[in-house]
């Protein structure tokens, strides 16, 4: 049977999380999701976006007011209508590759046989028991998901023998080999570039080993770790002698898991804590109590036909008594009445953020059940965010305050009361980023009523445009380009900021603005199955802070230019080639032709670099192609230069048997000895390079290209490739230090510059308006030749150095710097962020109420913990934190702006500190050790303009000035002066 095609344009980011095999398997799966309230539709939305074969949504119930609090596909006009039928069309529109159907009948065994995965939401325990038993017997993966107010429950049963093909989804570990001993067991030594990550019992394979080639054809071999750069393998005493090279790569191992059926797991989880996945280590006993609380809720509903009423103490006492009976029957001696009591008070609530979190997790379990990818939940998960409730509950929330009002917010009012809802409506928030997380946040904001009342608003900003791959994770686009600069007046009018950004620098910048303007910030991010959330609370928590040094090290330039040993190196080199040949070269030409200052600006960068740039300008203008044939000719000669001539020159300087001054082989360790390639028009990769390079070269000159391989080969047969002879005078830098030294100013560069100036002035251009067309790299357009060029360029370079090639999919990930993404993680992260929003809106001031989260849904890693406190520092005996400032209004009551002297006096009068220096960025505004007496009489903003030699933007209202004080000259940190001058 032919494998179904994968829409890589739609699923590109998810493919980097799941892989092609898992996506194909998932595309055949039929999934049933029962219950179309807020939680059920959240699960369905994520599963449909993921791309299973079919989703059937089942619900016998009709839409009610409380459903509108979290069911984002129901409108007021749907009240009284069947929830599944109302949701079917909207869910189907999310993904044309998934068949979506609705069922309004009761579940039965014959119906269940049609599915590989069954999810129950909003179900009775009786239904869970019989469906769970049937699924366990018939090898149908079974999931129960439930939410009650601020609490959630998840259960999985994937049968008695469920195969997990890849437990974590991480790329297989690999390392470069420097030596393999010939003994029993053989000892493998790796390069000291980085510590290998192999552990005892891992299985590995070998490739590219020279000499001891027997290892290249061996099946997976078990390893035993010896040290950071070595491990032992099998008996190698009868193998050939190791010569050089080779890569060792981990082989992912599958494992089989056994699950208990629901009936057994209900009792066993009390005795075996391994069946309970912990997510907040301060709440382990609380979540054990929630197990009894949820069981009691089922019994309560069976007896009374409803859930406990919001804030009803009588119902709460009844529920506590029921749960206590269950705990006594299970011999559980840590029963906590308070946990079950609070569960009862909020159980009638239906909250979008809790549904988003539990729904994200449940949908991820569906995907695991379909594919065997990642480690499934084994087997119970409880969650609560009861700390969202008011700090001082007594008397604040009554049964009347939480009673239903026939409002779309009834599900939320049931938990927090009507007054809170009015406060929520008046909030003014700034959402930065309307991508995947931003869309999920907007959905939640709309459901909870954030900024939905008079005086409230949500401002959304995002600089990116929508691409097709976004549609796999983002189902909502309502952002507007609001333009302008967000300054003091804007931030002063906000209640808070939500950051849904995809890079650290942007997060650091926004965090700095939130600290500057004393505003709380919600921040979240994802990387495939991993996610994090952070809440920043003024005068309480630490901030996101400055960018820490990334774990990713920059690739040394010499490694890229001459000594690559990983596919990442060849891909970065290919990307650099693209930028240099098809973007920067054209930009430089256009600037030379249009900007009179270009020459002087280029020479000011240094003569070595100026010669390189201006030689490129001259070459692009003097040797510009006239037609398509000349583009193909250029590409063929380019191929020869990159993959034959440059390598031949490198080997001329450092022959294969070259030794260093220490007597060691030059080509060893991370230095792989390359070999030149010979062009072969019958070789697909060779031709791919020529076709892509010729088309891109033609594009920058406005010449129409072609994909006609036969016609291109005909042109190639007539191309005369110049002969190449390596030169002994060429010096090749081995280290980045040597490379930097080679760029130092030389006398001959001055002469070259003078010669280039004359050559460029004598050029005859085709027209006065001639301009080249710089190309912006775009990885997601398969028709533009960009990725064609990157893949071929990189893989040919890899062939030079005997590095395993990368397919187009992997090449796009690395060269395109793609962040893998999946809807399930996005939904879960957005849900957690909005739970922190509840706390901010209520004005919580206890740090124990807030949570930061780190999750990896692939391996059941969920850690929620308190945020760190704002660090403090001391100035002149007084304690400050990053939130402290000296706020100065430089122009009050219409008077003239302060002078520097008046500013110094203000600080002295109000804070008893003597200013000895004022600094604006790197500029010194005032220092008592300098002759700055004349500056004391200047207006502060005027002095900033004079010293920095720049005008202050019209929108800027505040200057952040760093002072130094006579009372504590040695302190490393001081609160800034935030000076309002407009």
NORUR-V404026 format. One record per residue. PSI is psi as a letter, one per 30 degrees, with the letter a starting at -180 (NA if undefined). OMEGA is omega as a letter, one per 30 degrees, with the letter a starting at -180 (999 if undefined). Layout:
BEGIN
psi/omega
PSI/OMEGA
PSI/OMEGA
END
This chain:
BEGIN
psi/omega
k/a
k/l
k/a
k/l
l/l
k/l
j/a
f/l
e/a
e/a
g/a
e/a
e/l
e/l
e/l
f/l
e/a
e/a
l/a
e/a
e/a
e/l
e/l
e/l
e/a
e/a
f/l
f/a
k/l
k/a
k/l
k/l
j/a
k/a
j/a
h/l
a/a
e/a
e/a
e/a
e/l
e/l
e/a
e/l
e/a
e/a
e/l
e/l
e/a
e/l
h/l
l/a
e/a
l/l
k/l
k/l
k/a
k/l
k/l
f/a
l/l
l/a
k/l
l/a
e/a
f/l
e/a
f/l
f/a
f/l
j/a
f/l
g/l
k/l
l/l
e/l
f/l
f/a
k/a
f/l
l/a
k/a
e/a
e/a
e/l
f/a
f/a
e/a
e/a
e/l
e/a
e/a
f/a
e/a
j/a
f/a
f/a
k/l
k/a
k/l
l/a
k/l
k/a
g/l
l/l
l/l
k/l
l/a
e/l
e/l
e/a
f/a
f/a
f/a
l/l
f/a
k/l
k/l
k/l
k/l
l/l
h/a
l/l
l/l
e/l
e/l
e/l
e/a
e/a
e/l
e/l
e/l
e/l
e/a
e/a
e/a
e/a
g/l
h/l
k/a
k/a
k/a
k/l
k/l
k/a
k/l
k/l
j/a
c/a
g/a
l/a
l/a
k/l
k/l
k/l
k/l
j/a
g/l
a/a
f/a
i/a
k/a
k/l
j/a
f/a
j/a
f/a
f/l
g/a
l/l
k/l
k/l
k/l
l/l
l/l
k/a
k/l
f/l
k/l
k/a
l/a
i/a
a/l
j/f
l/l
k/l
k/l
k/l
k/a
l/l
l/a
g/l
e/l
l/a
k/l
l/a
g/l
k/l
l/a
k/l
f/l
l/l
k/a
l/l
l/a
k/l
l/l
g/l
k/l
k/a
d/l
i/a
f/l
e/a
f/a
f/a
g/l
l/l
a/a
k/a
k/a
k/a
l/l
k/a
k/l
e/a
a/a
f/a
g/a
l/l
l/a
l/l
b/a
a/l
j/l
g/a
f/a
g/l
l/l
l/l
k/l
k/l
d/a
l/l
a/l
k/l
k/l
k/a
k/l
k/l
j/a
k/a
k/l
l/l
l/a
k/a
k/l
k/a
k/l
k/l
l/a
e/a
e/a
e/a
e/l
e/a
e/a
e/a
f/l
e/a
f/a
j/a
f/l
f/l
f/l
j/l
j/a
k/l
f/l
j/a
f/l
g/a
g/a
e/l
e/l
e/a
f/l
e/l
e/l
f/l
e/l
e/l
e/l
e/l
e/l
e/l
e/l
e/a
e/l
e/a
e/l
e/a
e/a
f/l
g/a
l/l
l/l
k/l
k/l
k/l
g/l
j/a
e/a
e/l
e/a
e/l
e/l
e/a
e/l
e/a
e/l
e/a
e/a
e/l
e/l
e/a
e/l
e/l
f/a
g/a
h/l
j/a
g/a
h/a
k/a
j/a
e/a
e/a
e/a
e/l
e/l
e/l
e/l
e/a
f/a
f/a
f/a
f/a
l/l
j/a
k/a
e/a
e/l
e/l
e/l
e/a
e/a
e/l
e/l
e/l
e/a
e/l
e/l
e/l
e/l
e/a
e/l
e/a
e/a
e/a
f/a
g/l
k/l
l/a
k/a
l/l
k/a
j/f
f/a
k/l
k/l
k/a
k/l
l/l
h/a
f/l
f/l
f/a
l/a
k/l
e/l
j/a
e/a
k/l
f/a
e/a
j/l
l/l
e/l
e/a
f/a
g/a
l/l
k/a
g/a
h/a
l/l
f/l
g/a
e/a
f/l
e/l
e/l
f/a
e/a
f/l
l/a
e/a
e/l
e/a
e/l
e/l
e/l
e/a
f/a
f/a
k/l
j/a
l/a
j/l
j/a
j/a
j/l
h/l
b/a
e/a
e/l
e/l
e/l
e/l
e/l
e/l
e/a
e/l
e/a
e/a
e/a
f/l
g/l
k/l
g/a
f/a
a/l
k/a
f/l
l/l
l/l
k/l
k/a
k/l
k/l
k/a
f/a
l/l
l/a
k/l
l/a
e/a
f/l
e/a
f/l
f/a
f/a
j/a
g/a
k/l
j/l
g/a
l/l
k/l
j/a
f/l
a/l
a/l
k/a
j/a
a/a
e/a
e/l
e/a
e/a
f/l
g/a
l/l
f/l
l/a
k/l
k/a
k/l
i/a
l/a
g/l
l/a
e/a
e/l
e/l
e/a
e/l
e/a
e/l
e/l
e/l
e/l
e/l
e/a
e/a
g/l
h/l
k/l
l/l
k/l
k/a
k/l
l/l
l/l
l/l
j/a
b/a
f/a
k/l
l/l
l/l
l/l
k/l
k/a
j/a
k/a
k/l
g/l
e/a
l/l
l/l
l/l
e/l
l/a
l/a
k/l
l/a
k/a
l/l
f/a
j/l
k/l
k/l
k/l
k/a
e/a
e/l
e/l
e/a
e/a
f/a
h/l
k/l
g/l
l/a
f/l
e/l
e/a
e/l
e/l
e/l
e/l
e/l
e/l
e/l
e/l
e/a
e/a
e/a
e/a
f/l
d/a
e/a
e/l
e/l
e/l
e/l
e/a
e/l
e/l
e/a
f/a
f/a
j/a
f/a
f/a
e/a
e/a
e/a
e/a
e/l
e/a
f/a
f/a
k/a
e/l
e/a
e/l
e/l
e/a
e/a
e/a
f/l
e/l
e/l
e/a
e/a
e/a
f/l
e/a
e/a
g/a
k/a
l/l
f/a
a/a
e/l
e/a
f/l
e/l
e/l
e/l
e/a
e/a
e/l
e/l
e/l
e/a
e/a
e/a
e/a
f/l
d/a
e/a
e/l
e/l
e/l
e/l
e/a
f/l
e/l
e/a
i/a
l/a
e/a
g/a
k/l
l/a
l/l
f/l
f/l
g/l
l/l
k/l
e/a
i/l
l/l
b/a
f/l
j/l
k/a
k/a
l/l
k/a
l/l
l/l
k/a
k/l
j/a
f/l
f/l
k/a
e/a
e/l
e/a
e/l
e/l
e/a
e/a
e/a
e/a
e/a
e/l
e/l
e/l
e/l
e/a
e/a
f/l
g/l
g/l
k/a
k/a
a/a
l/l
g/a
j/a
e/a
e/l
e/l
e/l
e/l
e/l
e/a
e/a
f/l
g/a
k/l
j/a
k/a
k/l
l/a
k/l
k/l
k/a
k/l
f/a
f/a
k/l
k/l
k/a
k/a
f/l
l/l
f/l
e/l
e/l
e/l
e/l
e/a
f/a
g/l
l/a
k/l
l/a
e/a
f/l
e/l
e/l
e/l
e/a
e/l
e/l
e/l
e/a
e/l
e/a
e/a
e/l
f/a
f/a
k/l
j/a
l/a
e/l
l/a
f/a
g/a
k/l
k/l
l/a
j/l
k/a
k/l
k/a
k/l
j/a
f/a
g/l
j/a
f/a
f/a
g/l
f/a
e/l
f/l
e/a
e/a
e/a
e/a
e/a
e/a
e/a
e/l
e/l
e/l
e/l
e/l
e/a
g/l
h/l
k/l
k/a
l/l
k/l
l/a
e/a
e/l
e/l
e/l
e/l
e/a
e/a
e/a
f/a
h/a
k/l
j/l
k/a
l/l
k/a
e/a
e/l
e/a
e/a
e/a
e/a
e/l
e/l
e/l
e/l
e/a
f/l
e/l
e/l
e/l
e/a
e/l
e/a
e/l
f/l
h/l
k/l
f/l
k/a
f/l
f/l
f/a
l/a
k/l
l/a
k/l
k/a
k/l
j/a
f/l
f/a
g/l
h/l
j/l
j/l
j/l
k/a
l/l
k/l
l/l
k/l
l/l
k/l
k/a
l/l
l/a
k/l
j/l
h/l
f/l
k/a
k/l
l/l
l/a
f/a
f/a
l/a
l/l
j/a
k/a
k/l
j/a
f/a
j/a
k/l
h/l
g/a
l/l
l/a
l/l
l/l
l/l
e/l
e/l
e/l
e/l
e/l
e/l
e/l
e/l
e/a
e/a
f/a
g/l
h/l
k/a
j/a
k/l
f/l
k/l
k/a
k/l
j/a
b/l
f/a
k/l
j/l
e/a
k/l
k/a
f/l
f/l
l/l
i/a
g/a
e/a
f/a
f/a
f/a
f/a
k/l
k/a
e/a
e/l
e/a
e/l
e/l
e/a
e/a
e/a
f/a
h/l
l/l
k/l
k/a
k/a
f/a
f/a
k/a
f/a
k/l
k/l
j/a
k/l
k/a
l/l
l/a
k/l
e/a
f/a
i/a
f/a
f/a
k/a
f/a
k/l
l/l
k/l
l/l
j/l
j/a
j/l
j/a
f/l
NA/999
END
